[in-house]
Amino acid sequence: MICSKHTHFNWGIIMFYTINIFLKRVFDIFLSCMAIIVLIPLWIIVVLAIKFDSKGPVFFKQDRLTKDGRVFKMYKFRTMVVGAEHMGAGLFNYENDPRVTRVGRILRSTSIDELPQLFNCLKGDLSIVGPRPPVTYELGDYDTLNKKYKKRFLMKGGITGLAQVKGRNENCWDEKVSYDNEYIDLFKKRGIWLDIKIIFWTIGKIFNRQDIYEKKIDESLSDIEAAKLAQEEVIRLAHLPDDEVLENKV
């Protein structure tokens, strides 16, 4: 009898999760379509502003990792000079970064640069809410990630997420991963309502314009030196043996 109750309980959890994953996709499609249409005037203004401000394409495309380590092209409005990813601080963006264009600073501070990801969401590459998808090489080799860092890939990446509303760039990668994993656990219990709550939190964050830039490990270091150290530390933590990850948590 006990075993039967336990089986029914597990099936209930599975059904709740399955239904909410379906609702999540429906919600993503509806919200993406509505936002793309409503924001058409803004699209036009931003496209013209980028074209007049600096040379290069309007959109920036970059390989990112989503659920189960799948690679996809993520879209953003270009906010840096062409080839910026291979200059200076690389993937890191510190305050007063010379690679950021004049229009780019405005787009970043308002998060408008993220809007093209609505098309990624419509295609199914991303969800509105989920762990932020990293650049393919940002965490090192995906196959050898420890359990903590690989867990965040159990769900599709998102435009925003729990880690973003809990600190955005203020948090280090390890803290972001902890929040991503917390989101995955909470979604199993709360479902689509959790996504709706995070979306409202995100809107509040955007208006407050908090934590736009990443923090250096050591302010005395140059952008290039700080970025190199930060990148090495991220990869080190992502590949710590699982028993050491548990010891650090304790």
FENGI-V446610 format. One record per residue. RES is the residue in one small letter. SS is DSSP state (alpha for helix, beta for strand, coil for the rest). NEAR is the number of other ideal C-beta (glycine too) atoms within 10 Angstrom. D_LAST is the distance of its C-alpha to the last C-alpha in Angstrom with 1 decimal. Layout:
res=RES ss=SS near=NEAR d_last=D_LAST
res=RES ss=SS near=NEAR d_last=D_LAST
This chain:
res=m ss=coil near=5 d_last=37.3
res=i ss=alpha near=6 d_last=33.6
res=c ss=alpha near=7 d_last=33.1
res=s ss=alpha near=8 d_last=35.5
res=k ss=alpha near=9 d_last=33.7
res=h ss=alpha near=10 d_last=30.4
res=t ss=alpha near=10 d_last=32.3
res=h ss=alpha near=10 d_last=33.8
res=f ss=alpha near=10 d_last=30.5
res=n ss=alpha near=10 d_last=29.0
res=w ss=alpha near=10 d_last=32.3
res=g ss=alpha near=10 d_last=32.1
res=i ss=alpha near=12 d_last=28.7
res=i ss=alpha near=11 d_last=30.1
res=m ss=alpha near=10 d_last=33.3
res=f ss=alpha near=14 d_last=31.6
res=y ss=alpha near=14 d_last=29.5
res=t ss=alpha near=10 d_last=32.6
res=i ss=alpha near=12 d_last=34.8
res=n ss=alpha near=20 d_last=32.4
res=i ss=alpha near=15 d_last=32.1
res=f ss=alpha near=11 d_last=35.9
res=l ss=alpha near=14 d_last=36.1
res=k ss=alpha near=22 d_last=33.7
res=r ss=alpha near=14 d_last=36.2
res=v ss=alpha near=10 d_last=39.2
res=f ss=alpha near=18 d_last=37.6
res=d ss=alpha near=23 d_last=36.9
res=i ss=alpha near=15 d_last=40.5
res=f ss=alpha near=11 d_last=42.0
res=l ss=alpha near=18 d_last=40.1
res=s ss=alpha near=21 d_last=40.5
res=c ss=alpha near=13 d_last=44.3
res=m ss=alpha near=11 d_last=44.8
res=a ss=alpha near=14 d_last=42.9
res=i ss=alpha near=16 d_last=44.8
res=i ss=alpha near=8 d_last=48.2
res=v ss=alpha near=9 d_last=47.6
res=l ss=coil near=15 d_last=46.4
res=i ss=alpha near=9 d_last=49.4
res=p ss=alpha near=8 d_last=50.9
res=l ss=alpha near=11 d_last=47.7
res=w ss=alpha near=15 d_last=47.5
res=i ss=alpha near=10 d_last=51.0
res=i ss=alpha near=12 d_last=50.4
res=v ss=alpha near=20 d_last=47.2
res=v ss=alpha near=13 d_last=48.9
res=l ss=alpha near=12 d_last=51.9
res=a ss=alpha near=19 d_last=49.8
res=i ss=alpha near=22 d_last=47.9
res=k ss=alpha near=14 d_last=51.1
res=f ss=alpha near=8 d_last=52.9
res=d ss=alpha near=15 d_last=50.1
res=s ss=coil near=16 d_last=49.3
res=k ss=coil near=8 d_last=50.4
res=g ss=coil near=16 d_last=48.6
res=p ss=coil near=11 d_last=47.6
res=v ss=coil near=14 d_last=46.5
res=f ss=beta near=13 d_last=43.5
res=f ss=beta near=20 d_last=40.7
res=k ss=beta near=12 d_last=39.5
res=q ss=beta near=14 d_last=36.3
res=d ss=beta near=12 d_last=34.7
res=r ss=beta near=21 d_last=31.4
res=l ss=beta near=22 d_last=29.0
res=t ss=coil near=23 d_last=28.7
res=k ss=alpha near=18 d_last=27.9
res=d ss=alpha near=11 d_last=27.4
res=g ss=alpha near=12 d_last=28.0
res=r ss=coil near=14 d_last=31.6
res=v ss=beta near=13 d_last=33.3
res=f ss=beta near=19 d_last=35.5
res=k ss=beta near=11 d_last=37.4
res=m ss=beta near=24 d_last=35.9
res=y ss=beta near=20 d_last=38.5
res=k ss=beta near=19 d_last=38.4
res=f ss=beta near=23 d_last=41.1
res=r ss=coil near=23 d_last=41.5
res=t ss=coil near=25 d_last=40.3
res=m ss=beta near=22 d_last=40.5
res=v ss=coil near=16 d_last=43.3
res=v ss=coil near=13 d_last=44.0
res=g ss=coil near=9 d_last=41.8
res=a ss=alpha near=22 d_last=39.2
res=e ss=alpha near=13 d_last=36.3
res=h ss=alpha near=6 d_last=37.6
res=m ss=coil near=14 d_last=38.3
res=g ss=coil near=18 d_last=36.5
res=a ss=coil near=22 d_last=32.8
res=g ss=coil near=18 d_last=33.0
res=l ss=coil near=16 d_last=30.6
res=f ss=coil near=20 d_last=29.3
res=n ss=coil near=20 d_last=31.3
res=y ss=coil near=19 d_last=31.3
res=e ss=coil near=11 d_last=33.6
res=n ss=coil near=8 d_last=37.3
res=d ss=coil near=20 d_last=36.8
res=p ss=coil near=11 d_last=40.4
res=r ss=coil near=18 d_last=40.1
res=v ss=beta near=19 d_last=39.9
res=t ss=coil near=20 d_last=43.4
res=r ss=alpha near=10 d_last=44.8
res=v ss=alpha near=21 d_last=44.7
res=g ss=alpha near=23 d_last=41.3
res=r ss=alpha near=14 d_last=39.8
res=i ss=alpha near=16 d_last=41.2
res=l ss=alpha near=21 d_last=39.9
res=r ss=alpha near=22 d_last=36.4
res=s ss=alpha near=14 d_last=36.2
res=t ss=alpha near=14 d_last=37.4
res=s ss=coil near=18 d_last=35.5
res=i ss=alpha near=21 d_last=39.0
res=d ss=alpha near=22 d_last=38.3
res=e ss=alpha near=17 d_last=36.0
res=l ss=coil near=20 d_last=38.9
res=p ss=coil near=21 d_last=40.2
res=q ss=alpha near=23 d_last=37.1
res=l ss=alpha near=21 d_last=38.8
res=f ss=alpha near=15 d_last=40.9
res=n ss=alpha near=22 d_last=37.9
res=c ss=alpha near=25 d_last=36.9
res=l ss=alpha near=16 d_last=40.4
res=k ss=alpha near=13 d_last=40.5
res=g ss=coil near=13 d_last=37.2
res=d ss=coil near=21 d_last=35.2
res=l ss=coil near=27 d_last=33.0
res=s ss=beta near=25 d_last=32.2
res=i ss=beta near=24 d_last=32.5
res=v ss=beta near=29 d_last=28.8
res=g ss=coil near=27 d_last=26.1
res=p ss=coil near=28 d_last=23.7
res=r ss=coil near=18 d_last=25.7
res=p ss=coil near=28 d_last=27.2
res=p ss=coil near=22 d_last=26.5
res=v ss=beta near=14 d_last=29.3
res=t ss=coil near=14 d_last=29.7
res=y ss=coil near=13 d_last=28.7
res=e ss=coil near=16 d_last=26.1
res=l ss=coil near=23 d_last=23.0
res=g ss=coil near=17 d_last=24.9
res=d ss=coil near=10 d_last=25.9
res=y ss=alpha near=18 d_last=25.0
res=d ss=alpha near=7 d_last=25.4
res=t ss=alpha near=11 d_last=22.8
res=l ss=coil near=20 d_last=20.0
res=n ss=coil near=17 d_last=16.7
res=k ss=alpha near=11 d_last=15.9
res=k ss=alpha near=20 d_last=13.9
res=y ss=alpha near=25 d_last=16.9
res=k ss=alpha near=19 d_last=19.5
res=k ss=alpha near=16 d_last=18.5
res=r ss=alpha near=27 d_last=20.0
res=f ss=alpha near=22 d_last=23.3
res=l ss=alpha near=13 d_last=23.6
res=m ss=coil near=23 d_last=25.6
res=k ss=coil near=22 d_last=28.4
res=g ss=coil near=27 d_last=27.8
res=g ss=beta near=27 d_last=29.0
res=i ss=beta near=26 d_last=31.0
res=t ss=beta near=24 d_last=28.5
res=g ss=coil near=25 d_last=25.1
res=l ss=alpha near=26 d_last=22.3
res=a ss=alpha near=24 d_last=20.9
res=q ss=alpha near=25 d_last=24.4
res=v ss=alpha near=20 d_last=24.9
res=k ss=coil near=19 d_last=21.5
res=g ss=coil near=16 d_last=22.4
res=r ss=alpha near=22 d_last=24.5
res=n ss=alpha near=16 d_last=24.6
res=e ss=alpha near=14 d_last=22.7
res=n ss=coil near=18 d_last=19.4
res=c ss=coil near=17 d_last=18.3
res=w ss=alpha near=20 d_last=18.2
res=d ss=alpha near=16 d_last=14.5
res=e ss=alpha near=13 d_last=14.5
res=k ss=alpha near=24 d_last=17.7
res=v ss=alpha near=24 d_last=16.3
res=s ss=alpha near=18 d_last=13.5
res=y ss=alpha near=19 d_last=16.6
res=d ss=alpha near=25 d_last=18.7
res=n ss=alpha near=21 d_last=16.6
res=e ss=alpha near=13 d_last=16.4
res=y ss=alpha near=24 d_last=20.2
res=i ss=alpha near=17 d_last=20.7
res=d ss=alpha near=10 d_last=19.1
res=l ss=alpha near=14 d_last=21.1
res=f ss=alpha near=23 d_last=24.3
res=k ss=alpha near=14 d_last=24.4
res=k ss=alpha near=12 d_last=24.6
res=r ss=alpha near=15 d_last=26.7
res=g ss=coil near=17 d_last=28.6
res=i ss=alpha near=17 d_last=31.1
res=w ss=alpha near=12 d_last=30.8
res=l ss=alpha near=18 d_last=27.4
res=d ss=alpha near=25 d_last=29.2
res=i ss=alpha near=15 d_last=32.0
res=k ss=alpha near=15 d_last=29.7
res=i ss=alpha near=24 d_last=28.0
res=i ss=alpha near=16 d_last=31.5
res=f ss=alpha near=10 d_last=32.6
res=w ss=alpha near=15 d_last=29.5
res=t ss=alpha near=20 d_last=30.3
res=i ss=alpha near=13 d_last=33.9
res=g ss=alpha near=10 d_last=32.9
res=k ss=alpha near=18 d_last=30.8
res=i ss=alpha near=17 d_last=33.8
res=f ss=alpha near=9 d_last=36.1
res=n ss=alpha near=9 d_last=33.8
res=r ss=coil near=12 d_last=33.5
res=q ss=coil near=12 d_last=30.1
res=d ss=coil near=15 d_last=27.8
res=i ss=coil near=15 d_last=30.5
res=y ss=coil near=17 d_last=29.7
res=e ss=coil near=22 d_last=26.6
res=k ss=coil near=15 d_last=25.4
res=k ss=coil near=19 d_last=25.8
res=i ss=coil near=15 d_last=23.2
res=d ss=coil near=9 d_last=25.9
res=e ss=coil near=8 d_last=29.0
res=s ss=coil near=8 d_last=31.2
res=l ss=coil near=15 d_last=30.9
res=s ss=coil near=12 d_last=33.5
res=d ss=alpha near=19 d_last=32.5
res=i ss=alpha near=13 d_last=32.9
res=e ss=alpha near=14 d_last=30.8
res=a ss=alpha near=20 d_last=28.0
res=a ss=alpha near=21 d_last=28.1
res=k ss=alpha near=16 d_last=28.1
res=l ss=alpha near=14 d_last=25.0
res=a ss=alpha near=23 d_last=23.2
res=q ss=alpha near=19 d_last=24.3
res=e ss=alpha near=11 d_last=23.2
res=e ss=alpha near=14 d_last=19.7
res=v ss=alpha near=22 d_last=19.5
res=i ss=alpha near=17 d_last=20.8
res=r ss=alpha near=10 d_last=18.6
res=l ss=alpha near=20 d_last=15.3
res=a ss=alpha near=23 d_last=17.2
res=h ss=coil near=15 d_last=17.9
res=l ss=coil near=17 d_last=14.9
res=p ss=coil near=10 d_last=14.7
res=d ss=alpha near=11 d_last=12.6
res=d ss=alpha near=9 d_last=10.8
res=e ss=alpha near=11 d_last=9.8
res=v ss=alpha near=18 d_last=8.8
res=l ss=alpha near=13 d_last=6.3
res=e ss=alpha near=10 d_last=5.2
res=n ss=alpha near=11 d_last=5.4
res=k ss=alpha near=8 d_last=3.8
res=v ss=coil near=5 d_last=0.0
